[in-house]
Amino acid sequence: MYKTLASVLKEAEELDYTVGAFNAHNLEMVPSMIEAARDSGSPIIIQTSVSTARYVGMSNFVAVCKSMSDKEAVDVVLHLDHARDLTDIKDAIDAGYSSVMFDGSLLPFKENIAKTKRVIEYAHGHGVSVEAEIGTIGGTEEGFTVKEGQYTDPKDAIEFVKECDVDALAVGIGTHHGQFQSKTKLNFPLLEEIHADIDKPLVVHGGTGVNEDDYHRLTENGIRKFNVGTELLVAWTRTAQEYFGKTEVNNSLRNNIMPCNKAVHDIIAHKIDLFMNKKSPISAVTE
Ligand code: 13P
């Protein structure tokens, strides 16, 4: 089924696992992404940057996610990632996205609260979920570069969720967007403190740079949404370079693109197994 972020994160909380949120960089890769989730018995969050959403067309992403989640036995959320402009958020909601992120993390704290409230009012009024962010994630995302990520202050987190009824909160715990050549050191004591203080599903950004050995501990400490983007992009591009580089120019495009989509499928299947700690909703019901 086509779901909201709030509903899949509620189920993840009850069954104690993390839902993978994977950035689609084009429309081609989306069916393989959803099939990977279906085969693993997990919901999936397909997320798009504003630029990718504009490139493909928001309603085209909505159509594919809705039609696949209607036909296949899999729950799909379509989420707008890191939107800073209220017009982009309104357009995504009006086009049928089931979840949006308002990223006011670079704004003064009070302004972040005020704007997040406005987004919540519009989104919740349309049955759409909202993710917000406090603290910052290092690296570059959507043309915005943050040199040094800023840790989330637990006191800010308490005040923020008192003011804003968000469905998920992204926190700064030492991750960086786009880190694909090394792994990061996470600040687990800080995450534990935030998790103890607030009763909201937490989100990790910059998942490519997170060591897979840390996944379990993140789930244990309230991370319910885990974002992976760059790892999929790199795998798709490397596979494309290999296949396009060795085939004739009049070879069917399909033969070069299918292996790229398969590379993305296999990464997602592997991550989902780790996020679910081998406990899918299906296996939990039959246990
Ligand atoms: P990576 O591209 O570093 O995996 O981060 C993805 C992300 O957090 C998108 O918001």
Residues whose N, C-alpha, C, O or C-beta is under 5 A from the ligand:
A	BS01	13P	D81 H176 H177 G178 Q179 V204 H205 G206 G207 T208 G209 N227 V228 G229 T230 E231
